[in-house]
Amino acid sequence: MAKGKKRALTLIALCVLMAAAVCLYVFLPENESDEDKDGTADGETIEVMKVASDQISSVRISGEGREEISLVREGEEWRLSDLSKAPLAKETVEGLFANLDPVKATQRLDTTELAEYGLDHPQMIVTIGTSDGAEHELKFGETVPAAGGVYGMGGDGNEIYTFEDSLFTSFDIEKNSLIEKEELAEINVDYLTSISVYQDGKETFLAEVVSDDKKVDAYTNWVISKPYKKRLAGSSTEDWSTMQGYFTNVTFGDLVEYGCKDMGKYGLDKPSSYAEVNYFELKDGYEVPEETASPNSSAQTGASQNKANTVPDEYKDAKHYRLLFGKKTADGDYYVCMDGSAQVYTMTAQSVENILGVDAYTYMDHCVYSTLATDITGYDVTIGKKKISVSRTTEQDEGGNEKNVWTLNGTRVPDSKEEEFLTPYSKQYLLEFTAAAKDSVKPDSKEPVMTIVFHEEKRDVTVRYLPYDGTNFYRVDKDGMDYFLVDKRSVDDVVTAFGSLPELDLNQG
């Protein structure tokens, strides 16, 4: 009896729950998550209109406060109506048509209240003309709050839609972005011949490739000729390659004005700062020889890589450009243009400062003398009253291989002593300039602590180490170039090493 009563109560409870569920289904409003208020299911799109790109003959972009852009097709090319000679970036122009075949909306609104959605005065109107004489319009109003996108109209009807931001932004462009930027021809750094920088009308930096008889050091034909009176060797490190890249990989920012007639407003009418680059391209008929290893193992990067002197002059097609720098923009960048051009661009402050900031000390070779002992014919060292004379010749060993023969003050250095004998030279090879000298410093003496005359095949190089502050540095005079300092302790170590050479027992092999 009790069990039957319990079963009956359970059935009654179930009936009550079912009735409640029915009431909820009947009387509660529909859930809008399954279907938008315009009746479009989530994730679906609405085709508003369809315009094939090959049928488009004109495009006009206008709107309140917006510079009008008018494009017309001429055969296979596109032109700006008001700048018909301006070359256009084909990919950029064709990108305008990517979302037109078809134009899709994410939602259709059940309203015609244009003002409520900013469509009584659209921020942008895109008018598309087709080859059959028809015109199609897209209008864009306010942005959709929270959800993203933009309200708009399109097609033949008066319906209001929501479009994805990408459709709007594809047309939200400036006229100058459609114009093809000037580009430098690709410059092979091996065929650079000179780089110059001018600031305030003064040449602050000049690096150039010179002939073998005008080199500063044996391994490179690159020399820095300005601002110093004496030439400096270009760096053999990657720093030199980096510096060349500043001038061979010039990149413009935005095009500011095409066909500019008043360069003065950009500070480009009489610019005092500019860069000049000379290079060449190979003429037809010249074949570049296969790469050969450098005989100097110390020169594998940087300035040593230039091959301008290896190409006969008759195969060089000389090229040149001058890049002008004007005022700063409101964003801190610079206005620039190529000399002779009426196109004004922006360039990042970093790029301009990399070019104008090129200085001799940073990009010179900091080695006092970096030629290997095996690449010279000898050297003479004078330390006080002590003189050391070294010569190098070659001979063939028993196996027919070429070997170096060293003499010290006229006595042959035995093979067993060669490594010890070369130690002082190796120490001087590592000496580097560490700072710029100041003429205001007056040393106690003008007598050099050490003089080395290096004998190369076609010239001599004289390096003198002079007193400076008595504590930290010596001043270096290299063939009359005396702008820099070297660490005193390092030089003293070299002086000691060379001073020990005459005591080397050459009679013990």
LOVOFI-560890 format. One line per field, with one value per residue (C-alpha): chain; residue number from 1; x, y, z. Coordinates in Angstrom, 3 decimals. Layout:
BEGIN
c <- c(A / ...)
k <- c(NUM / ...)
x <- c(X / ...)
y <- c(Y / ...)
z <- c(Z / ...)
END
This chain:
BEGIN
c <- c(A / A / A / A / A / A / A / A / A / A / A / A / A / A / A / A / A / A / A / A / A / A / A / A / A / A / A / A / A / A / A / A / A / A / A / A / A / A / A / A / A / A / A / A / A / A / A / A / A / A / A / A / A / A / A / A / A / A / A / A / A / A / A / A / A / A / A / A / A / A / A / A / A / A / A / A / A / A / A / A / A / A / A / A / A / A / A / A / A / A / A / A / A / A / A / A / A / A / A / A / A / A / A / A / A / A / A / A / A / A / A / A / A / A / A / A / A / A / A / A / A / A / A / A / A / A / A / A / A / A / A / A / A / A / A / A / A / A / A / A / A / A / A / A / A / A / A / A / A / A / A / A / A / A / A / A / A / A / A / A / A / A / A / A / A / A / A / A / A / A / A / A / A / A / A / A / A / A / A / A / A / A / A / A / A / A / A / A / A / A / A / A / A / A / A / A / A / A / A / A / A / A / A / A / A / A / A / A / A / A / A / A / A / A / A / A / A / A / A / A / A / A / A / A / A / A / A / A / A / A / A / A / A / A / A / A / A / A / A / A / A / A / A / A / A / A / A / A / A / A / A / A / A / A / A / A / A / A / A / A / A / A / A / A / A / A / A / A / A / A / A / A / A / A / A / A / A / A / A / A / A / A / A / A / A / A / A / A / A / A / A / A / A / A / A / A / A / A / A / A / A / A / A / A / A / A / A / A / A / A / A / A / A / A / A / A / A / A / A / A / A / A / A / A / A / A / A / A / A / A / A / A / A / A / A / A / A / A / A / A / A / A / A / A / A / A / A / A / A / A / A / A / A / A / A / A / A / A / A / A / A / A / A / A / A / A / A / A / A / A / A / A / A / A / A / A / A / A / A / A / A / A / A / A / A / A / A / A / A / A / A / A / A / A / A / A / A / A / A / A / A / A / A / A / A / A / A / A / A / A / A / A / A / A / A / A / A / A / A / A / A / A / A / A / A / A / A / A / A / A / A / A / A / A / A / A / A / A / A / A / A / A / A / A / A / A / A / A / A / A / A / A / A / A / A / A / A / A / A / A / A / A / A / A / A / A / A / A / A / A / A / A / A / A / A / A / A / A / A / A / A / A / A / A / A / A / A / A / A / A / A / A / A / A / A / A / A / A / A / A / A / A / A / A / A / A / A / A / A)
k <- c(1 / 2 / 3 / 4 / 5 / 6 / 7 / 8 / 9 / 10 / 11 / 12 / 13 / 14 / 15 / 16 / 17 / 18 / 19 / 20 / 21 / 22 / 23 / 24 / 25 / 26 / 27 / 28 / 29 / 30 / 31 / 32 / 33 / 34 / 35 / 36 / 37 / 38 / 39 / 40 / 41 / 42 / 43 / 44 / 45 / 46 / 47 / 48 / 49 / 50 / 51 / 52 / 53 / 54 / 55 / 56 / 57 / 58 / 59 / 60 / 61 / 62 / 63 / 64 / 65 / 66 / 67 / 68 / 69 / 70 / 71 / 72 / 73 / 74 / 75 / 76 / 77 / 78 / 79 / 80 / 81 / 82 / 83 / 84 / 85 / 86 / 87 / 88 / 89 / 90 / 91 / 92 / 93 / 94 / 95 / 96 / 97 / 98 / 99 / 100 / 101 / 102 / 103 / 104 / 105 / 106 / 107 / 108 / 109 / 110 / 111 / 112 / 113 / 114 / 115 / 116 / 117 / 118 / 119 / 120 / 121 / 122 / 123 / 124 / 125 / 126 / 127 / 128 / 129 / 130 / 131 / 132 / 133 / 134 / 135 / 136 / 137 / 138 / 139 / 140 / 141 / 142 / 143 / 144 / 145 / 146 / 147 / 148 / 149 / 150 / 151 / 152 / 153 / 154 / 155 / 156 / 157 / 158 / 159 / 160 / 161 / 162 / 163 / 164 / 165 / 166 / 167 / 168 / 169 / 170 / 171 / 172 / 173 / 174 / 175 / 176 / 177 / 178 / 179 / 180 / 181 / 182 / 183 / 184 / 185 / 186 / 187 / 188 / 189 / 190 / 191 / 192 / 193 / 194 / 195 / 196 / 197 / 198 / 199 / 200 / 201 / 202 / 203 / 204 / 205 / 206 / 207 / 208 / 209 / 210 / 211 / 212 / 213 / 214 / 215 / 216 / 217 / 218 / 219 / 220 / 221 / 222 / 223 / 224 / 225 / 226 / 227 / 228 / 229 / 230 / 231 / 232 / 233 / 234 / 235 / 236 / 237 / 238 / 239 / 240 / 241 / 242 / 243 / 244 / 245 / 246 / 247 / 248 / 249 / 250 / 251 / 252 / 253 / 254 / 255 / 256 / 257 / 258 / 259 / 260 / 261 / 262 / 263 / 264 / 265 / 266 / 267 / 268 / 269 / 270 / 271 / 272 / 273 / 274 / 275 / 276 / 277 / 278 / 279 / 280 / 281 / 282 / 283 / 284 / 285 / 286 / 287 / 288 / 289 / 290 / 291 / 292 / 293 / 294 / 295 / 296 / 297 / 298 / 299 / 300 / 301 / 302 / 303 / 304 / 305 / 306 / 307 / 308 / 309 / 310 / 311 / 312 / 313 / 314 / 315 / 316 / 317 / 318 / 319 / 320 / 321 / 322 / 323 / 324 / 325 / 326 / 327 / 328 / 329 / 330 / 331 / 332 / 333 / 334 / 335 / 336 / 337 / 338 / 339 / 340 / 341 / 342 / 343 / 344 / 345 / 346 / 347 / 348 / 349 / 350 / 351 / 352 / 353 / 354 / 355 / 356 / 357 / 358 / 359 / 360 / 361 / 362 / 363 / 364 / 365 / 366 / 367 / 368 / 369 / 370 / 371 / 372 / 373 / 374 / 375 / 376 / 377 / 378 / 379 / 380 / 381 / 382 / 383 / 384 / 385 / 386 / 387 / 388 / 389 / 390 / 391 / 392 / 393 / 394 / 395 / 396 / 397 / 398 / 399 / 400 / 401 / 402 / 403 / 404 / 405 / 406 / 407 / 408 / 409 / 410 / 411 / 412 / 413 / 414 / 415 / 416 / 417 / 418 / 419 / 420 / 421 / 422 / 423 / 424 / 425 / 426 / 427 / 428 / 429 / 430 / 431 / 432 / 433 / 434 / 435 / 436 / 437 / 438 / 439 / 440 / 441 / 442 / 443 / 444 / 445 / 446 / 447 / 448 / 449 / 450 / 451 / 452 / 453 / 454 / 455 / 456 / 457 / 458 / 459 / 460 / 461 / 462 / 463 / 464 / 465 / 466 / 467 / 468 / 469 / 470 / 471 / 472 / 473 / 474 / 475 / 476 / 477 / 478 / 479 / 480 / 481 / 482 / 483 / 484 / 485 / 486 / 487 / 488 / 489 / 490 / 491 / 492 / 493 / 494 / 495 / 496 / 497 / 498 / 499 / 500 / 501 / 502 / 503 / 504 / 505 / 506 / 507 / 508 / 509)
x <- c(0.000 / 2.720 / 4.727 / 1.816 / 1.200 / 4.824 / 4.693 / 1.576 / 3.185 / 6.207 / 4.010 / 2.178 / 5.493 / 6.656 / 3.436 / 3.850 / 7.426 / 6.339 / 3.555 / 5.998 / 8.345 / 5.522 / 4.596 / 8.178 / 8.430 / 5.134 / 5.346 / 9.061 / 10.677 / 12.782 / 16.512 / 18.327 / 21.609 / 20.526 / 19.363 / 20.083 / 17.311 / 17.385 / 16.856 / 20.454 / 21.963 / 25.221 / 28.275 / 26.338 / 26.966 / 24.771 / 25.793 / 25.120 / 26.447 / 28.880 / 31.336 / 33.907 / 37.308 / 37.907 / 34.698 / 35.671 / 36.493 / 36.656 / 36.750 / 36.030 / 36.530 / 35.010 / 33.418 / 33.188 / 36.640 / 38.306 / 40.658 / 38.863 / 40.587 / 39.531 / 40.955 / 40.321 / 41.363 / 43.306 / 43.697 / 45.540 / 46.801 / 45.249 / 45.727 / 44.765 / 42.444 / 44.320 / 47.840 / 47.715 / 51.511 / 52.032 / 53.035 / 50.747 / 51.557 / 49.650 / 49.275 / 47.936 / 45.337 / 44.233 / 43.928 / 40.992 / 38.933 / 39.609 / 36.407 / 34.069 / 33.443 / 31.222 / 30.624 / 29.395 / 27.713 / 27.566 / 24.080 / 21.071 / 19.304 / 15.550 / 15.590 / 15.964 / 17.058 / 20.178 / 21.127 / 21.165 / 23.983 / 25.909 / 24.703 / 22.949 / 26.460 / 28.680 / 32.308 / 33.191 / 31.473 / 32.984 / 31.580 / 32.487 / 31.980 / 31.838 / 32.514 / 28.799 / 28.276 / 26.690 / 27.644 / 27.586 / 27.934 / 29.172 / 28.531 / 30.124 / 28.809 / 29.666 / 31.516 / 29.525 / 29.856 / 31.396 / 30.961 / 33.279 / 32.662 / 31.048 / 27.497 / 26.990 / 24.835 / 25.405 / 23.680 / 20.476 / 18.313 / 18.180 / 19.002 / 21.474 / 24.108 / 27.035 / 30.298 / 33.570 / 36.289 / 38.455 / 36.040 / 36.150 / 39.916 / 40.633 / 39.293 / 40.379 / 43.615 / 45.491 / 46.054 / 49.823 / 49.753 / 48.665 / 51.667 / 54.696 / 57.650 / 60.990 / 63.467 / 67.198 / 68.563 / 69.962 / 73.533 / 76.194 / 78.435 / 81.399 / 80.932 / 80.722 / 83.424 / 82.760 / 80.455 / 80.179 / 78.208 / 77.670 / 76.306 / 75.780 / 77.409 / 80.638 / 81.903 / 82.038 / 82.819 / 84.347 / 85.237 / 86.541 / 88.197 / 91.764 / 94.415 / 96.995 / 99.666 / 97.396 / 96.319 / 96.822 / 97.165 / 97.984 / 94.743 / 92.121 / 91.609 / 88.998 / 90.278 / 88.559 / 89.701 / 87.601 / 87.434 / 91.115 / 94.016 / 95.588 / 93.792 / 92.663 / 92.143 / 88.551 / 87.591 / 88.040 / 85.194 / 81.480 / 81.028 / 82.124 / 79.564 / 76.888 / 77.865 / 77.698 / 74.190 / 73.031 / 73.740 / 72.842 / 69.563 / 67.834 / 64.134 / 61.588 / 58.617 / 55.371 / 55.136 / 54.311 / 53.855 / 54.133 / 55.353 / 56.152 / 56.615 / 57.578 / 60.432 / 61.058 / 58.201 / 60.021 / 63.463 / 64.538 / 65.014 / 68.587 / 69.436 / 72.705 / 72.736 / 72.915 / 74.640 / 76.323 / 77.093 / 79.069 / 78.985 / 78.870 / 77.004 / 78.589 / 78.211 / 77.195 / 80.063 / 81.965 / 82.204 / 83.020 / 86.028 / 85.575 / 86.207 / 89.746 / 90.910 / 92.578 / 96.317 / 95.814 / 93.899 / 93.194 / 91.054 / 87.929 / 85.162 / 84.321 / 86.308 / 88.447 / 85.519 / 85.269 / 86.162 / 85.769 / 89.402 / 89.194 / 86.753 / 88.266 / 87.088 / 85.592 / 83.061 / 81.943 / 78.655 / 79.082 / 76.078 / 75.423 / 72.773 / 72.426 / 69.925 / 68.757 / 67.632 / 65.141 / 63.173 / 61.880 / 58.252 / 55.766 / 56.454 / 60.204 / 61.118 / 62.642 / 61.523 / 63.811 / 64.032 / 66.409 / 68.315 / 66.489 / 63.223 / 59.940 / 58.773 / 59.005 / 59.076 / 59.505 / 62.404 / 62.737 / 64.892 / 67.005 / 67.794 / 68.736 / 70.840 / 72.632 / 73.668 / 74.478 / 76.110 / 78.731 / 82.117 / 85.694 / 86.718 / 83.909 / 84.486 / 88.261 / 90.490 / 91.555 / 94.615 / 97.764 / 99.366 / 97.483 / 99.556 / 100.840 / 104.586 / 104.440 / 103.083 / 105.968 / 109.641 / 110.947 / 110.963 / 113.302 / 112.732 / 114.377 / 114.060 / 116.230 / 119.710 / 118.905 / 118.168 / 116.760 / 116.648 / 114.533 / 114.202 / 112.102 / 112.860 / 111.589 / 113.119 / 111.946 / 112.171 / 113.143 / 109.590 / 109.522 / 107.238 / 107.892 / 109.022 / 109.905 / 113.486 / 114.006 / 117.146 / 117.713 / 120.423 / 121.899 / 121.780 / 119.412 / 116.740 / 116.646 / 113.299 / 113.227 / 113.339 / 110.791 / 107.780 / 109.694 / 111.160 / 107.716 / 106.180 / 107.082 / 105.596 / 102.414 / 102.146 / 102.433 / 99.938 / 97.335 / 97.868 / 94.741 / 93.793 / 91.710 / 90.843 / 91.285 / 94.261 / 93.835 / 96.267 / 95.772 / 97.784 / 101.467 / 103.850 / 107.114 / 109.089 / 108.734 / 111.168 / 109.479 / 109.660 / 109.655 / 109.768 / 108.945 / 109.475 / 107.553 / 108.911 / 106.242 / 106.824 / 106.149 / 106.354 / 107.466 / 105.167 / 106.604 / 104.906 / 106.154 / 104.929 / 105.215 / 104.809 / 101.377 / 100.002 / 102.710 / 100.153 / 97.533 / 98.375 / 100.967 / 100.234 / 100.703 / 102.203 / 101.646 / 103.223 / 102.251 / 98.766 / 98.816 / 95.173 / 94.844 / 96.081 / 97.008 / 97.121 / 100.489 / 100.834 / 100.239 / 102.926 / 105.360 / 104.836 / 105.702 / 108.777 / 109.974 / 109.329 / 111.242 / 114.013 / 114.552 / 115.095 / 118.840 / 119.360 / 117.722 / 120.388 / 120.292 / 123.156 / 121.054 / 118.839)
y <- c(0.000 / 2.406 / 1.403 / 2.149 / 5.514 / 6.494 / 5.545 / 7.687 / 10.742 / 10.369 / 10.322 / 13.449 / 15.273 / 14.361 / 15.638 / 18.981 / 19.396 / 18.598 / 21.150 / 23.799 / 23.082 / 23.489 / 26.851 / 28.070 / 27.076 / 28.762 / 31.989 / 32.865 / 34.872 / 33.090 / 32.718 / 35.095 / 33.238 / 30.748 / 33.296 / 37.019 / 39.548 / 39.826 / 36.112 / 35.275 / 32.261 / 32.698 / 32.438 / 33.000 / 35.978 / 37.938 / 38.654 / 42.346 / 42.739 / 41.177 / 43.017 / 41.094 / 42.777 / 42.419 / 44.398 / 47.383 / 50.488 / 53.157 / 53.580 / 56.751 / 57.004 / 60.057 / 61.219 / 64.126 / 65.445 / 62.882 / 63.527 / 62.177 / 59.389 / 58.767 / 55.820 / 54.973 / 51.947 / 52.533 / 49.201 / 46.982 / 49.907 / 52.074 / 55.833 / 58.543 / 61.028 / 64.056 / 62.548 / 60.628 / 60.344 / 58.954 / 55.264 / 53.185 / 50.201 / 47.496 / 45.124 / 47.903 / 48.972 / 45.419 / 44.885 / 47.303 / 44.821 / 41.739 / 42.022 / 43.048 / 39.638 / 39.339 / 41.999 / 40.237 / 41.535 / 39.891 / 41.204 / 42.938 / 45.447 / 45.783 / 49.578 / 52.480 / 55.121 / 56.321 / 59.000 / 56.502 / 54.616 / 57.548 / 56.862 / 60.175 / 61.641 / 58.612 / 58.785 / 57.031 / 56.362 / 53.953 / 54.318 / 51.494 / 51.883 / 48.855 / 48.350 / 48.134 / 51.686 / 50.717 / 52.157 / 50.463 / 52.172 / 51.171 / 53.550 / 53.320 / 54.971 / 54.568 / 51.675 / 48.942 / 49.363 / 46.500 / 43.831 / 45.538 / 46.143 / 49.108 / 50.002 / 50.417 / 50.188 / 48.584 / 47.173 / 48.512 / 48.597 / 50.798 / 48.064 / 48.769 / 46.138 / 45.521 / 44.861 / 43.495 / 46.042 / 44.545 / 45.709 / 49.259 / 49.378 / 48.031 / 51.337 / 53.539 / 54.612 / 57.739 / 58.635 / 58.572 / 54.974 / 53.971 / 55.582 / 53.408 / 54.478 / 55.245 / 52.514 / 52.389 / 49.833 / 46.833 / 47.761 / 45.086 / 46.152 / 44.639 / 47.311 / 50.343 / 52.891 / 55.743 / 56.865 / 60.509 / 62.266 / 66.030 / 67.918 / 71.679 / 71.817 / 70.192 / 66.754 / 64.880 / 61.437 / 60.063 / 56.424 / 55.368 / 52.535 / 53.399 / 51.748 / 49.450 / 52.159 / 54.384 / 51.806 / 52.520 / 48.860 / 45.887 / 43.958 / 46.511 / 49.064 / 50.901 / 54.065 / 56.779 / 60.089 / 62.552 / 64.253 / 63.682 / 65.009 / 61.559 / 58.542 / 55.700 / 52.070 / 50.838 / 48.322 / 44.626 / 43.714 / 43.267 / 46.879 / 47.932 / 45.689 / 47.116 / 50.650 / 49.871 / 48.520 / 51.945 / 53.258 / 50.250 / 49.280 / 52.670 / 52.327 / 55.131 / 55.476 / 57.121 / 59.159 / 62.654 / 64.470 / 63.458 / 66.086 / 68.567 / 72.143 / 73.734 / 71.740 / 74.567 / 73.537 / 70.265 / 71.816 / 70.200 / 73.253 / 73.909 / 70.964 / 71.164 / 67.467 / 64.717 / 61.480 / 60.585 / 57.074 / 56.029 / 52.480 / 50.581 / 47.759 / 45.152 / 45.580 / 42.667 / 40.494 / 40.389 / 37.175 / 37.392 / 35.187 / 32.362 / 33.260 / 32.737 / 32.589 / 35.719 / 35.249 / 37.281 / 35.203 / 38.313 / 39.879 / 37.838 / 40.326 / 43.993 / 46.316 / 43.511 / 42.070 / 44.885 / 43.742 / 47.024 / 47.048 / 43.555 / 44.595 / 46.201 / 49.796 / 49.048 / 46.715 / 49.207 / 51.063 / 53.964 / 54.808 / 57.504 / 58.759 / 61.659 / 61.426 / 64.734 / 65.204 / 67.911 / 68.916 / 66.618 / 65.516 / 65.961 / 62.318 / 62.873 / 61.272 / 63.146 / 64.414 / 63.084 / 62.963 / 61.897 / 64.717 / 65.724 / 64.080 / 65.841 / 62.986 / 63.673 / 60.766 / 60.205 / 58.210 / 56.912 / 58.925 / 55.839 / 55.336 / 58.985 / 59.093 / 55.887 / 57.630 / 61.076 / 59.612 / 57.647 / 58.657 / 57.800 / 56.512 / 53.942 / 52.504 / 52.757 / 49.762 / 49.980 / 47.792 / 49.877 / 47.625 / 44.490 / 42.916 / 39.434 / 38.937 / 36.451 / 39.172 / 41.632 / 41.430 / 42.524 / 45.219 / 47.415 / 48.226 / 51.073 / 51.187 / 53.960 / 53.207 / 49.546 / 48.608 / 45.319 / 44.377 / 41.477 / 40.211 / 37.498 / 35.519 / 32.153 / 28.887 / 25.381 / 22.659 / 19.043 / 18.277 / 21.136 / 23.332 / 27.027 / 28.039 / 31.338 / 32.147 / 34.747 / 36.644 / 38.659 / 41.309 / 39.297 / 35.881 / 33.184 / 32.122 / 28.303 / 26.594 / 25.517 / 29.151 / 30.503 / 30.444 / 32.192 / 34.646 / 35.631 / 36.224 / 39.965 / 40.562 / 38.757 / 41.018 / 44.199 / 42.752 / 42.858 / 46.526 / 48.621 / 52.268 / 52.834 / 56.545 / 59.834 / 61.971 / 65.500 / 68.184 / 69.887 / 67.099 / 68.105 / 65.138 / 65.440 / 64.181 / 64.008 / 61.122 / 57.882 / 54.935 / 52.628 / 53.008 / 50.182 / 50.432 / 47.687 / 46.790 / 45.739 / 44.748 / 48.233 / 50.549 / 51.113 / 51.911 / 53.744 / 53.557 / 55.599 / 55.251 / 58.620 / 59.697 / 61.100 / 61.336 / 59.210 / 56.910 / 55.349 / 55.936 / 56.418 / 58.552 / 56.730 / 58.343 / 56.135 / 57.709 / 61.142 / 60.077 / 60.841 / 61.171 / 58.213 / 56.586 / 53.058 / 51.429 / 52.146 / 48.808 / 46.880 / 48.873 / 48.457 / 44.694 / 44.858 / 47.002 / 44.390 / 41.543 / 43.174 / 44.157 / 40.488 / 39.424 / 40.222 / 37.938 / 35.040 / 32.334 / 31.624 / 29.180 / 26.554 / 24.767)
z <- c(0.000 / 0.934 / -2.134 / -4.494 / -2.891 / -3.375 / -7.075 / -7.602 / -6.011 / -8.315 / -11.403 / -10.278 / -9.786 / -13.260 / -14.779 / -13.011 / -14.340 / -17.882 / -17.705 / -16.486 / -19.344 / -21.847 / -20.346 / -20.555 / -24.210 / -25.102 / -23.145 / -22.933 / -25.878 / -28.484 / -27.826 / -30.217 / -29.989 / -32.616 / -35.078 / -35.509 / -35.445 / -39.237 / -39.521 / -40.473 / -38.714 / -36.842 / -39.103 / -42.320 / -44.625 / -46.994 / -50.569 / -51.112 / -54.634 / -57.055 / -59.324 / -61.354 / -61.221 / -64.972 / -65.596 / -63.428 / -65.457 / -62.734 / -58.972 / -57.032 / -53.274 / -51.595 / -48.362 / -45.961 / -45.062 / -47.307 / -50.248 / -53.291 / -55.191 / -58.789 / -60.731 / -64.366 / -66.371 / -69.591 / -71.312 / -68.851 / -66.792 / -64.098 / -63.808 / -61.346 / -63.013 / -61.637 / -61.830 / -65.072 / -65.376 / -61.892 / -62.039 / -59.852 / -57.685 / -59.557 / -56.616 / -54.369 / -56.949 / -57.616 / -53.874 / -53.897 / -55.875 / -53.774 / -51.730 / -54.534 / -56.111 / -54.146 / -51.467 / -48.322 / -45.172 / -41.782 / -40.950 / -42.451 / -40.182 / -40.107 / -40.325 / -42.768 / -40.209 / -42.002 / -39.484 / -36.634 / -38.338 / -39.812 / -43.323 / -43.935 / -44.280 / -44.992 / -43.969 / -47.217 / -50.541 / -53.057 / -56.577 / -58.949 / -62.670 / -64.957 / -68.645 / -69.421 / -68.174 / -64.850 / -61.452 / -58.077 / -54.712 / -51.307 / -48.427 / -44.992 / -41.833 / -38.178 / -36.644 / -34.932 / -31.156 / -29.192 / -31.889 / -34.413 / -38.087 / -39.786 / -40.870 / -44.564 / -47.647 / -51.013 / -54.043 / -55.569 / -52.431 / -49.311 / -46.818 / -44.061 / -43.338 / -41.100 / -42.921 / -41.629 / -40.950 / -43.717 / -46.410 / -45.117 / -44.565 / -48.062 / -49.413 / -46.501 / -48.189 / -49.176 / -52.786 / -52.453 / -51.275 / -54.791 / -56.464 / -57.119 / -54.977 / -56.519 / -55.836 / -56.139 / -58.493 / -56.670 / -55.751 / -55.472 / -52.582 / -54.438 / -57.103 / -54.853 / -55.607 / -53.154 / -50.330 / -49.240 / -46.507 / -46.295 / -43.310 / -43.242 / -46.647 / -45.393 / -46.393 / -43.095 / -44.478 / -47.669 / -48.259 / -51.642 / -53.481 / -54.534 / -56.665 / -55.120 / -54.997 / -52.867 / -50.286 / -46.602 / -45.630 / -47.744 / -47.454 / -48.607 / -51.374 / -49.306 / -47.664 / -45.608 / -47.100 / -45.080 / -42.639 / -41.800 / -43.853 / -43.954 / -45.336 / -43.076 / -43.987 / -44.011 / -41.358 / -42.084 / -39.723 / -40.302 / -39.174 / -42.639 / -44.301 / -42.008 / -42.950 / -46.669 / -46.136 / -44.946 / -48.459 / -50.631 / -48.920 / -48.881 / -48.040 / -48.319 / -46.006 / -47.163 / -50.326 / -49.087 / -52.381 / -56.008 / -58.461 / -55.702 / -56.975 / -53.646 / -52.117 / -49.645 / -47.380 / -46.776 / -46.438 / -49.693 / -51.899 / -50.730 / -48.492 / -46.583 / -45.688 / -48.281 / -49.202 / -52.492 / -53.679 / -56.760 / -58.059 / -61.303 / -62.964 / -65.184 / -68.916 / -71.086 / -72.150 / -68.874 / -66.916 / -63.227 / -62.416 / -59.967 / -56.327 / -55.129 / -51.548 / -50.176 / -49.469 / -46.326 / -43.791 / -41.721 / -44.392 / -44.962 / -44.218 / -44.411 / -46.622 / -47.971 / -49.936 / -52.508 / -56.019 / -57.895 / -58.987 / -60.447 / -63.193 / -66.321 / -66.803 / -70.212 / -68.549 / -65.912 / -66.389 / -63.939 / -61.729 / -59.147 / -56.756 / -54.333 / -51.480 / -49.997 / -46.382 / -45.388 / -42.310 / -39.631 / -39.822 / -36.979 / -36.052 / -35.795 / -39.106 / -42.064 / -45.451 / -48.181 / -51.947 / -54.665 / -56.306 / -59.469 / -58.397 / -57.509 / -55.277 / -51.532 / -49.074 / -45.395 / -43.998 / -40.467 / -38.128 / -37.457 / -41.153 / -41.655 / -38.507 / -39.548 / -42.758 / -41.400 / -38.309 / -40.223 / -38.833 / -39.637 / -36.222 / -36.010 / -39.478 / -39.834 / -39.369 / -35.714 / -36.210 / -36.125 / -38.735 / -39.662 / -42.430 / -41.644 / -41.280 / -44.140 / -46.452 / -46.055 / -47.026 / -43.638 / -40.983 / -38.934 / -35.271 / -33.381 / -29.587 / -28.166 / -29.518 / -30.221 / -33.841 / -35.078 / -38.742 / -40.029 / -43.578 / -45.201 / -48.313 / -49.547 / -50.630 / -51.429 / -48.841 / -49.601 / -50.634 / -53.147 / -51.006 / -50.540 / -47.052 / -45.393 / -44.541 / -41.796 / -40.919 / -37.748 / -38.043 / -40.913 / -39.169 / -40.391 / -37.926 / -37.606 / -38.140 / -34.499 / -33.401 / -35.877 / -33.547 / -30.755 / -33.259 / -34.603 / -31.142 / -30.958 / -34.420 / -33.388 / -30.337 / -32.439 / -34.940 / -32.158 / -31.293 / -31.914 / -31.750 / -28.644 / -28.634 / -30.470 / -29.504 / -28.143 / -29.252 / -25.898 / -24.212 / -24.094 / -23.594 / -21.705 / -24.693 / -28.467 / -28.878 / -29.970 / -27.592 / -30.611 / -34.396 / -36.801 / -40.559 / -42.384 / -45.827 / -48.300 / -51.904 / -53.295 / -50.298 / -46.727 / -43.821 / -40.810 / -37.408 / -34.444 / -30.876 / -29.125 / -25.483 / -24.650 / -21.110 / -19.481 / -17.883 / -20.143 / -23.799 / -26.480 / -29.515 / -32.817 / -35.908 / -38.968 / -42.047 / -40.719 / -39.569 / -35.843 / -34.818 / -32.473 / -29.289 / -28.298 / -24.871 / -23.191 / -21.405 / -24.614 / -26.423 / -23.534 / -23.820 / -27.528 / -26.798 / -24.311 / -26.757 / -29.622 / -27.236 / -26.376 / -30.001 / -30.160 / -27.176 / -29.051 / -29.419 / -33.151 / -32.985 / -31.260 / -33.680)
END
